[in-house]
Amino acid sequence: MNQKRIVISKSDHRKLSLLLQSEFTQAIGNNPYISRLRGELYNADIVEPDFIPPDIVTINSQVKLIDQDLNEDEIYTLVYPDEANINDGKLSILTPIGTAIFGCRIGDKVSGYASQMLIKEIIYQPQRSGIMSS
C-alpha cells in the first residue's frame, strides 16, 4: 500500500508516537487505519510548527468536510482521544475518519468510516493562528 507523506510538527509527532505505543491504542488492536497512521508517522516530514503549511489538517484543526454520498457538510475538530466528544464535534485522531483526514490538504478526497469525504475548508488551524501545541 502506498503511504501518503504527511507534514507534521515535532511535538505532534512525539505525542502521536507515544499514543500509538500506549496501552489504550494497543487495546484497540492493529486495525487498518491505525496501521496506516503508523506508516504515515514513519514516513512523515517532521518540521517546526511554524513550517506547517496552512492548508493541512493538523491536530486541533477545525475542518469542514463534505460527505460526497449524502452531499452534506460536517464540521469536526481533530483531537487526541482524551478530548474526543462527537456531540461537540471533537473527532479523535484514532477514528477511521480522524486518521484519514490527518495530514491531508484542502481539496483532498478521503475514505472514512462509511463515506467518501472531501476536505472543503480548514476553518481553524493552530499553527496558522500562531498557537502551537506543546
Secondary structure, DSSP 4 states (H G I P E B T S, - for coil): -PPP--EEEHHHHHHHHHHHHSHHHHHH-S-HHHHHHHHHHHH-EEE-GGGS-TTB--TT-EEEEEETTTTEEEEEEEE-GGG-BGGGTEEETTSHHHHHHTT-BTT-EEE-SSSEEEEEEEEE-TTTTT----
